């Protein structure tokens, strides 16, 4: 989203840009496309495993 300043230049609306950036970052963190160094301290390993890991342990 852009706004025009008094001089007639197009400027990015910073708040809209930041919100879109944080939403994209949140989505990528949720699906593990981005890895944060040291984040494994707060990880829940049970959520990382497939639901049927015990029944299909050999395949996994």
mmCIF file of the N, C-alpha and C atoms, coordinates in Angstrom:
data_MODEL
# 
_entry.id   MODEL 
# 
loop_
_atom_site.group_PDB 
_atom_site.id 
_atom_site.type_symbol 
_atom_site.label_atom_id 
_atom_site.label_alt_id 
_atom_site.label_comp_id 
_atom_site.label_asym_id 
_atom_site.label_entity_id 
_atom_site.label_seq_id 
_atom_site.pdbx_PDB_ins_code 
_atom_site.Cartn_x 
_atom_site.Cartn_y 
_atom_site.Cartn_z 
_atom_site.occupancy 
_atom_site.B_iso_or_equiv 
_atom_site.pdbx_formal_charge 
_atom_site.auth_seq_id 
_atom_site.auth_comp_id 
_atom_site.auth_asym_id 
_atom_site.auth_atom_id 
_atom_site.pdbx_PDB_model_num 
ATOM 1   N N  . UNK A 1 1  ? 0.844  -1.163  0.000  1.00 0.00 ? 1  UNK A N  1 
ATOM 2   C CA . UNK A 1 1  ? 0.000  0.000   0.000  1.00 0.00 ? 1  UNK A CA 1 
ATOM 3   C C  . UNK A 1 1  ? 0.893  1.231   0.000  1.00 0.00 ? 1  UNK A C  1 
ATOM 4   N N  . UNK A 1 2  ? 0.543  2.185   -0.798 1.00 0.00 ? 2  UNK A N  1 
ATOM 5   C CA . UNK A 1 2  ? 1.333  3.392   -0.953 1.00 0.00 ? 2  UNK A CA 1 
ATOM 6   C C  . UNK A 1 2  ? 0.510  4.624   -0.618 1.00 0.00 ? 2  UNK A C  1 
ATOM 7   N N  . UNK A 1 3  ? 1.212  5.667   -0.198 1.00 0.00 ? 3  UNK A N  1 
ATOM 8   C CA . UNK A 1 3  ? 0.621  6.992   -0.034 1.00 0.00 ? 3  UNK A CA 1 
ATOM 9   C C  . UNK A 1 3  ? 1.519  7.971   -0.768 1.00 0.00 ? 3  UNK A C  1 
ATOM 10  N N  . UNK A 1 4  ? 0.957  9.066   -1.187 1.00 0.00 ? 4  UNK A N  1 
ATOM 11  C CA . UNK A 1 4  ? 1.744  10.097  -1.846 1.00 0.00 ? 4  UNK A CA 1 
ATOM 12  C C  . UNK A 1 4  ? 2.052  11.189  -0.831 1.00 0.00 ? 4  UNK A C  1 
ATOM 13  N N  . UNK A 1 5  ? 3.332  11.554  -0.728 1.00 0.00 ? 5  UNK A N  1 
ATOM 14  C CA . UNK A 1 5  ? 3.697  12.602  0.225  1.00 0.00 ? 5  UNK A CA 1 
ATOM 15  C C  . UNK A 1 5  ? 3.474  13.979  -0.397 1.00 0.00 ? 5  UNK A C  1 
ATOM 16  N N  . UNK A 1 6  ? 3.803  15.033  0.339  1.00 0.00 ? 6  UNK A N  1 
ATOM 17  C CA . UNK A 1 6  ? 3.563  16.404  -0.120 1.00 0.00 ? 6  UNK A CA 1 
ATOM 18  C C  . UNK A 1 6  ? 4.352  16.746  -1.375 1.00 0.00 ? 6  UNK A C  1 
ATOM 19  N N  . UNK A 1 7  ? 5.491  16.090  -1.543 1.00 0.00 ? 7  UNK A N  1 
ATOM 20  C CA . UNK A 1 7  ? 6.316  16.347  -2.725 1.00 0.00 ? 7  UNK A CA 1 
ATOM 21  C C  . UNK A 1 7  ? 5.855  15.540  -3.941 1.00 0.00 ? 7  UNK A C  1 
ATOM 22  N N  . UNK A 1 8  ? 4.856  14.684  -3.760 1.00 0.00 ? 8  UNK A N  1 
ATOM 23  C CA . UNK A 1 8  ? 4.344  13.883  -4.864 1.00 0.00 ? 8  UNK A CA 1 
ATOM 24  C C  . UNK A 1 8  ? 5.022  12.535  -5.016 1.00 0.00 ? 8  UNK A C  1 
ATOM 25  N N  . UNK A 1 9  ? 5.882  12.169  -4.074 1.00 0.00 ? 9  UNK A N  1 
ATOM 26  C CA . UNK A 1 9  ? 6.572  10.876  -4.122 1.00 0.00 ? 9  UNK A CA 1 
ATOM 27  C C  . UNK A 1 9  ? 5.702  9.789   -3.496 1.00 0.00 ? 9  UNK A C  1 
ATOM 28  N N  . UNK A 1 10 ? 5.774  8.609   -4.089 1.00 0.00 ? 10 UNK A N  1 
ATOM 29  C CA . UNK A 1 10 ? 5.041  7.476   -3.510 1.00 0.00 ? 10 UNK A CA 1 
ATOM 30  C C  . UNK A 1 10 ? 5.840  6.891   -2.369 1.00 0.00 ? 10 UNK A C  1 
ATOM 31  N N  . UNK A 1 11 ? 5.192  6.655   -1.245 1.00 0.00 ? 11 UNK A N  1 
ATOM 32  C CA . UNK A 1 11 ? 5.835  6.089   -0.063 1.00 0.00 ? 11 UNK A CA 1 
ATOM 33  C C  . UNK A 1 11 ? 5.054  4.866   0.399  1.00 0.00 ? 11 UNK A C  1 
ATOM 34  N N  . UNK A 1 12 ? 5.786  3.861   0.868  1.00 0.00 ? 12 UNK A N  1 
ATOM 35  C CA . UNK A 1 12 ? 5.154  2.666   1.429  1.00 0.00 ? 12 UNK A CA 1 
ATOM 36  C C  . UNK A 1 12 ? 4.588  3.027   2.797  1.00 0.00 ? 12 UNK A C  1 
ATOM 37  N N  . UNK A 1 13 ? 3.367  2.581   3.076  1.00 0.00 ? 13 UNK A N  1 
ATOM 38  C CA . UNK A 1 13 ? 2.784  2.787   4.392  1.00 0.00 ? 13 UNK A CA 1 
ATOM 39  C C  . UNK A 1 13 ? 3.442  1.783   5.324  1.00 0.00 ? 13 UNK A C  1 
ATOM 40  N N  . UNK A 1 14 ? 4.263  2.295   6.226  1.00 0.00 ? 14 UNK A N  1 
ATOM 41  C CA . UNK A 1 14 ? 5.119  1.437   7.042  1.00 0.00 ? 14 UNK A CA 1 
ATOM 42  C C  . UNK A 1 14 ? 4.332  0.463   7.906  1.00 0.00 ? 14 UNK A C  1 
ATOM 43  N N  . UNK A 1 15 ? 3.258  0.890   8.528  1.00 0.00 ? 15 UNK A N  1 
ATOM 44  C CA . UNK A 1 15 ? 2.503  0.013   9.417  1.00 0.00 ? 15 UNK A CA 1 
ATOM 45  C C  . UNK A 1 15 ? 1.925  -1.183  8.650  1.00 0.00 ? 15 UNK A C  1 
ATOM 46  N N  . UNK A 1 16 ? 1.394  -0.939  7.472  1.00 0.00 ? 16 UNK A N  1 
ATOM 47  C CA . UNK A 1 16 ? 0.836  -2.022  6.657  1.00 0.00 ? 16 UNK A CA 1 
ATOM 48  C C  . UNK A 1 16 ? 1.950  -2.988  6.249  1.00 0.00 ? 16 UNK A C  1 
ATOM 49  N N  . UNK A 1 17 ? 3.095  -2.450  5.859  1.00 0.00 ? 17 UNK A N  1 
ATOM 50  C CA . UNK A 1 17 ? 4.244  -3.274  5.466  1.00 0.00 ? 17 UNK A CA 1 
ATOM 51  C C  . UNK A 1 17 ? 4.695  -4.158  6.632  1.00 0.00 ? 17 UNK A C  1 
ATOM 52  N N  . UNK A 1 18 ? 4.800  -3.579  7.824  1.00 0.00 ? 18 UNK A N  1 
ATOM 53  C CA . UNK A 1 18 ? 5.251  -4.337  8.993  1.00 0.00 ? 18 UNK A CA 1 
ATOM 54  C C  . UNK A 1 18 ? 4.259  -5.433  9.362  1.00 0.00 ? 18 UNK A C  1 
ATOM 55  N N  . UNK A 1 19 ? 2.982  -5.145  9.312  1.00 0.00 ? 19 UNK A N  1 
ATOM 56  C CA . UNK A 1 19 ? 1.972  -6.159  9.633  1.00 0.00 ? 19 UNK A CA 1 
ATOM 57  C C  . UNK A 1 19 ? 2.058  -7.323  8.657  1.00 0.00 ? 19 UNK A C  1 
ATOM 58  N N  . UNK A 1 20 ? 2.181  -7.023  7.371  1.00 0.00 ? 20 UNK A N  1 
ATOM 59  C CA . UNK A 1 20 ? 2.290  -8.094  6.363  1.00 0.00 ? 20 UNK A CA 1 
ATOM 60  C C  . UNK A 1 20 ? 3.562  -8.914  6.579  1.00 0.00 ? 20 UNK A C  1 
ATOM 61  N N  . UNK A 1 21 ? 4.646  -8.246  6.933  1.00 0.00 ? 21 UNK A N  1 
ATOM 62  C CA . UNK A 1 21 ? 5.912  -8.942  7.182  1.00 0.00 ? 21 UNK A CA 1 
ATOM 63  C C  . UNK A 1 21 ? 5.791  -9.881  8.372  1.00 0.00 ? 21 UNK A C  1 
ATOM 64  N N  . UNK A 1 22 ? 5.206  -9.407  9.468  1.00 0.00 ? 22 UNK A N  1 
ATOM 65  C CA . UNK A 1 22 ? 5.061  -10.245 10.657 1.00 0.00 ? 22 UNK A CA 1 
ATOM 66  C C  . UNK A 1 22 ? 4.089  -11.403 10.427 1.00 0.00 ? 22 UNK A C  1 
ATOM 67  N N  . UNK A 1 23 ? 3.043  -11.181 9.643  1.00 0.00 ? 23 UNK A N  1 
ATOM 68  C CA . UNK A 1 23 ? 2.120  -12.274 9.331  1.00 0.00 ? 23 UNK A CA 1 
ATOM 69  C C  . UNK A 1 23 ? 2.823  -13.351 8.506  1.00 0.00 ? 23 UNK A C  1 
ATOM 70  N N  . UNK A 1 24 ? 3.622  -12.946 7.535  1.00 0.00 ? 24 UNK A N  1 
ATOM 71  C CA . UNK A 1 24 ? 4.359  -13.916 6.717  1.00 0.00 ? 24 UNK A CA 1 
ATOM 72  C C  . UNK A 1 24 ? 5.370  -14.674 7.572  1.00 0.00 ? 24 UNK A C  1 
ATOM 73  N N  . UNK A 1 25 ? 6.056  -13.965 8.455  1.00 0.00 ? 25 UNK A N  1 
ATOM 74  C CA . UNK A 1 25 ? 7.016  -14.608 9.346  1.00 0.00 ? 25 UNK A CA 1 
ATOM 75  C C  . UNK A 1 25 ? 6.325  -15.606 10.263 1.00 0.00 ? 25 UNK A C  1 
ATOM 76  N N  . UNK A 1 26 ? 5.183  -15.225 10.818 1.00 0.00 ? 26 UNK A N  1 
ATOM 77  C CA . UNK A 1 26 ? 4.423  -16.125 11.691 1.00 0.00 ? 26 UNK A CA 1 
ATOM 78  C C  . UNK A 1 26 ? 4.023  -17.400 10.949 1.00 0.00 ? 26 UNK A C  1 
ATOM 79  N N  . UNK A 1 27 ? 3.530  -17.250 9.729  1.00 0.00 ? 27 UNK A N  1 
ATOM 80  C CA . UNK A 1 27 ? 3.103  -18.418 8.954  1.00 0.00 ? 27 UNK A CA 1 
ATOM 81  C C  . UNK A 1 27 ? 4.282  -19.342 8.648  1.00 0.00 ? 27 UNK A C  1 
ATOM 82  N N  . UNK A 1 28 ? 5.426  -18.775 8.324  1.00 0.00 ? 28 UNK A N  1 
ATOM 83  C CA . UNK A 1 28 ? 6.598  -19.596 8.006  1.00 0.00 ? 28 UNK A CA 1 
ATOM 84  C C  . UNK A 1 28 ? 7.175  -20.257 9.243  1.00 0.00 ? 28 UNK A C  1 
ATOM 85  N N  . UNK A 1 29 ? 7.092  -19.600 10.381 1.00 0.00 ? 29 UNK A N  1 
ATOM 86  C CA . UNK A 1 29 ? 7.551  -20.221 11.622 1.00 0.00 ? 29 UNK A CA 1 
ATOM 87  C C  . UNK A 1 29 ? 6.651  -21.384 12.004 1.00 0.00 ? 29 UNK A C  1 
ATOM 88  N N  . UNK A 1 30 ? 5.361  -21.233 11.790 1.00 0.00 ? 30 UNK A N  1 
ATOM 89  C CA . UNK A 1 30 ? 4.411  -22.301 12.139 1.00 0.00 ? 30 UNK A CA 1 
ATOM 90  C C  . UNK A 1 30 ? 4.650  -23.561 11.332 1.00 0.00 ? 30 UNK A C  1 
ATOM 91  N N  . UNK A 1 31 ? 4.995  -23.428 10.067 1.00 0.00 ? 31 UNK A N  1 
ATOM 92  C CA . UNK A 1 31 ? 5.212  -24.623 9.237  1.00 0.00 ? 31 UNK A CA 1 
ATOM 93  C C  . UNK A 1 31 ? 6.691  -24.961 9.112  1.00 0.00 ? 31 UNK A C  1 
ATOM 94  N N  . UNK A 1 32 ? 7.524  -24.345 9.948  1.00 0.00 ? 32 UNK A N  1 
ATOM 95  C CA . UNK A 1 32 ? 8.949  -24.647 10.071 1.00 0.00 ? 32 UNK A CA 1 
ATOM 96  C C  . UNK A 1 32 ? 9.739  -24.386 8.798  1.00 0.00 ? 32 UNK A C  1 
ATOM 97  N N  . UNK A 1 33 ? 9.328  -23.369 8.025  1.00 0.00 ? 33 UNK A N  1 
ATOM 98  C CA . UNK A 1 33 ? 10.119 -22.952 6.878  1.00 0.00 ? 33 UNK A CA 1 
ATOM 99  C C  . UNK A 1 33 ? 11.277 -22.064 7.327  1.00 0.00 ? 33 UNK A C  1 
ATOM 100 N N  . UNK A 1 34 ? 11.131 -21.500 8.538  1.00 0.00 ? 34 UNK A N  1 
ATOM 101 C CA . UNK A 1 34 ? 12.179 -20.680 9.121  1.00 0.00 ? 34 UNK A CA 1 
ATOM 102 C C  . UNK A 1 34 ? 12.564 -21.312 10.444 1.00 0.00 ? 34 UNK A C  1 
ATOM 103 N N  . UNK A 1 35 ? 13.862 -21.377 10.722 1.00 0.00 ? 35 UNK A N  1 
ATOM 104 C CA . UNK A 1 35 ? 14.326 -21.943 11.985 1.00 0.00 ? 35 UNK A CA 1 
ATOM 105 C C  . UNK A 1 35 ? 15.034 -20.852 12.767 1.00 0.00 ? 35 UNK A C  1 
ATOM 106 N N  . UNK A 1 36 ? 14.641 -20.688 14.017 1.00 0.00 ? 36 UNK A N  1 
ATOM 107 C CA . UNK A 1 36 ? 15.254 -19.698 14.894 1.00 0.00 ? 36 UNK A CA 1 
ATOM 108 C C  . UNK A 1 36 ? 16.281 -20.412 15.765 1.00 0.00 ? 36 UNK A C  1 
ATOM 109 N N  . UNK A 1 37 ? 17.513 -19.915 15.765 1.00 0.00 ? 37 UNK A N  1 
ATOM 110 C CA . UNK A 1 37 ? 18.583 -20.520 16.556 1.00 0.00 ? 37 UNK A CA 1 
ATOM 111 C C  . UNK A 1 37 ? 18.195 -20.508 18.034 1.00 0.00 ? 37 UNK A C  1 
ATOM 112 N N  . UNK A 1 38 ? 18.298 -21.664 18.683 1.00 0.00 ? 38 UNK A N  1 
ATOM 113 C CA . UNK A 1 38 ? 17.977 -21.777 20.107 1.00 0.00 ? 38 UNK A CA 1 
ATOM 114 C C  . UNK A 1 38 ? 16.512 -22.029 20.399 1.00 0.00 ? 38 UNK A C  1 
ATOM 115 N N  . UNK A 1 39 ? 15.677 -22.078 19.370 1.00 0.00 ? 39 UNK A N  1 
ATOM 116 C CA . UNK A 1 39 ? 14.241 -22.247 19.582 1.00 0.00 ? 39 UNK A CA 1 
ATOM 117 C C  . UNK A 1 39 ? 13.870 -23.654 20.029 1.00 0.00 ? 39 UNK A C  1 
ATOM 118 N N  . UNK A 1 40 ? 14.765 -24.613 19.842 1.00 0.00 ? 40 UNK A N  1 
ATOM 119 C CA . UNK A 1 40 ? 14.443 -25.990 20.204 1.00 0.00 ? 40 UNK A CA 1 
ATOM 120 C C  . UNK A 1 40 ? 14.292 -26.170 21.714 1.00 0.00 ? 40 UNK A C  1 
ATOM 121 N N  . UNK A 1 41 ? 14.711 -25.205 22.519 1.00 0.00 ? 41 UNK A N  1 
ATOM 122 C CA . UNK A 1 41 ? 14.527 -25.294 23.970 1.00 0.00 ? 41 UNK A CA 1 
ATOM 123 C C  . UNK A 1 41 ? 13.054 -25.337 24.335 1.00 0.00 ? 41 UNK A C  1 
ATOM 124 N N  . UNK A 1 42 ? 12.207 -24.644 23.563 1.00 0.00 ? 42 UNK A N  1 
ATOM 125 C CA . UNK A 1 42 ? 10.781 -24.553 23.871 1.00 0.00 ? 42 UNK A CA 1 
ATOM 126 C C  . UNK A 1 42 ? 9.938  -25.416 22.945 1.00 0.00 ? 42 UNK A C  1 
ATOM 127 N N  . UNK A 1 43 ? 10.551 -26.297 22.231 1.00 0.00 ? 43 UNK A N  1 
ATOM 128 C CA . UNK A 1 43 ? 9.849  -27.153 21.273 1.00 0.00 ? 43 UNK A CA 1 
ATOM 129 C C  . UNK A 1 43 ? 9.057  -28.239 21.987 1.00 0.00 ? 43 UNK A C  1 
ATOM 130 N N  . UNK A 1 44 ? 7.978  -28.677 21.373 1.00 0.00 ? 44 UNK A N  1 
ATOM 131 C CA . UNK A 1 44 ? 7.177  -29.797 21.864 1.00 0.00 ? 44 UNK A CA 1 
ATOM 132 C C  . UNK A 1 44 ? 7.362  -30.942 20.872 1.00 0.00 ? 44 UNK A C  1 
ATOM 133 N N  . UNK A 1 45 ? 8.281  -31.858 21.153 1.00 0.00 ? 45 UNK A N  1 
ATOM 134 C CA . UNK A 1 45 ? 8.581  -32.924 20.189 1.00 0.00 ? 45 UNK A CA 1 
ATOM 135 C C  . UNK A 1 45 ? 7.361  -33.755 19.800 1.00 0.00 ? 45 UNK A C  1 
ATOM 136 N N  . UNK A 1 46 ? 6.404  -33.924 20.696 1.00 0.00 ? 46 UNK A N  1 
ATOM 137 C CA . UNK A 1 46 ? 5.220  -34.719 20.375 1.00 0.00 ? 46 UNK A CA 1 
ATOM 138 C C  . UNK A 1 46 ? 4.439  -34.105 19.218 1.00 0.00 ? 46 UNK A C  1 
ATOM 139 N N  . UNK A 1 47 ? 4.494  -32.796 19.065 1.00 0.00 ? 47 UNK A N  1 
ATOM 140 C CA . UNK A 1 47 ? 3.780  -32.146 17.964 1.00 0.00 ? 47 UNK A CA 1 
ATOM 141 C C  . UNK A 1 47 ? 4.520  -32.305 16.639 1.00 0.00 ? 47 UNK A C  1 
ATOM 142 N N  . UNK A 1 48 ? 5.815  -32.595 16.689 1.00 0.00 ? 48 UNK A N  1 
ATOM 143 C CA . UNK A 1 48 ? 6.587  -32.754 15.469 1.00 0.00 ? 48 UNK A CA 1 
ATOM 144 C C  . UNK A 1 48 ? 6.442  -34.138 14.847 1.00 0.00 ? 48 UNK A C  1 
ATOM 145 N N  . UNK A 1 49 ? 6.044  -35.095 15.639 1.00 0.00 ? 49 UNK A N  1 
ATOM 146 C CA . UNK A 1 49 ? 5.930  -36.468 15.157 1.00 0.00 ? 49 UNK A CA 1 
ATOM 147 C C  . UNK A 1 49 ? 4.571  -36.717 14.518 1.00 0.00 ? 49 UNK A C  1 
ATOM 148 N N  . UNK A 1 50 ? 4.506  -37.596 13.528 1.00 0.00 ? 50 UNK A N  1 
ATOM 149 C CA . UNK A 1 50 ? 3.218  -37.983 12.969 1.00 0.00 ? 50 UNK A CA 1 
ATOM 150 C C  . UNK A 1 50 ? 2.365  -38.678 14.039 1.00 0.00 ? 50 UNK A C  1 
ATOM 151 N N  . UNK A 1 51 ? 1.056  -38.579 13.915 1.00 0.00 ? 51 UNK A N  1 
ATOM 152 C CA . UNK A 1 51 ? 0.146  -39.153 14.912 1.00 0.00 ? 51 UNK A CA 1 
ATOM 153 C C  . UNK A 1 51 ? 0.278  -40.668 15.002 1.00 0.00 ? 51 UNK A C  1 
ATOM 154 N N  . UNK A 1 52 ? 0.642  -41.327 13.894 1.00 0.00 ? 52 UNK A N  1 
ATOM 155 C CA . UNK A 1 52 ? 0.708  -42.788 13.870 1.00 0.00 ? 52 UNK A CA 1 
ATOM 156 C C  . UNK A 1 52 ? 2.135  -43.316 13.999 1.00 0.00 ? 52 UNK A C  1 
ATOM 157 N N  . UNK A 1 53 ? 3.005  -42.580 14.650 1.00 0.00 ? 53 UNK A N  1 
ATOM 158 C CA . UNK A 1 53 ? 4.414  -42.967 14.711 1.00 0.00 ? 53 UNK A CA 1 
ATOM 159 C C  . UNK A 1 53 ? 4.618  -44.304 15.417 1.00 0.00 ? 53 UNK A C  1 
ATOM 160 N N  . UNK A 1 54 ? 3.846  -44.599 16.431 1.00 0.00 ? 54 UNK A N  1 
ATOM 161 C CA . UNK A 1 54 ? 4.009  -45.869 17.146 1.00 0.00 ? 54 UNK A CA 1 
ATOM 162 C C  . UNK A 1 54 ? 3.603  -47.059 16.282 1.00 0.00 ? 54 UNK A C  1 
ATOM 163 N N  . UNK A 1 55 ? 2.516  -46.923 15.522 1.00 0.00 ? 55 UNK A N  1 
ATOM 164 C CA . UNK A 1 55 ? 2.053  -48.032 14.685 1.00 0.00 ? 55 UNK A CA 1 
ATOM 165 C C  . UNK A 1 55 ? 2.949  -48.225 13.462 1.00 0.00 ? 55 UNK A C  1 
ATOM 166 N N  . UNK A 1 56 ? 3.534  -47.164 12.952 1.00 0.00 ? 56 UNK A N  1 
ATOM 167 C CA . UNK A 1 56 ? 4.330  -47.227 11.735 1.00 0.00 ? 56 UNK A CA 1 
ATOM 168 C C  . UNK A 1 56 ? 5.774  -46.840 11.983 1.00 0.00 ? 56 UNK A C  1 
ATOM 169 N N  . UNK A 1 57 ? 6.317  -47.217 13.123 1.00 0.00 ? 57 UNK A N  1 
ATOM 170 C CA . UNK A 1 57 ? 7.671  -46.820 13.517 1.00 0.00 ? 57 UNK A CA 1 
ATOM 171 C C  . UNK A 1 57 ? 8.721  -47.238 12.471 1.00 0.00 ? 57 UNK A C  1 
ATOM 172 N N  . UNK A 1 58 ? 8.609  -48.399 11.897 1.00 0.00 ? 58 UNK A N  1 
ATOM 173 C CA . UNK A 1 58 ? 9.595  -48.885 10.922 1.00 0.00 ? 58 UNK A CA 1 
ATOM 174 C C  . UNK A 1 58 ? 9.609  -47.973 9.680  1.00 0.00 ? 58 UNK A C  1 
ATOM 175 N N  . UNK A 1 59 ? 8.440  -47.582 9.209  1.00 0.00 ? 59 UNK A N  1 
ATOM 176 C CA . UNK A 1 59 ? 8.355  -46.714 8.032  1.00 0.00 ? 59 UNK A CA 1 
ATOM 177 C C  . UNK A 1 59 ? 8.931  -45.340 8.314  1.00 0.00 ? 59 UNK A C  1 
ATOM 178 N N  . UNK A 1 60 ? 8.659  -44.856 9.520  1.00 0.00 ? 60 UNK A N  1 
ATOM 179 C CA . UNK A 1 60 ? 9.100  -43.500 9.843  1.00 0.00 ? 60 UNK A CA 1 
ATOM 180 C C  . UNK A 1 60 ? 10.559 -43.530 10.216 1.00 0.00 ? 60 UNK A C  1 
# 
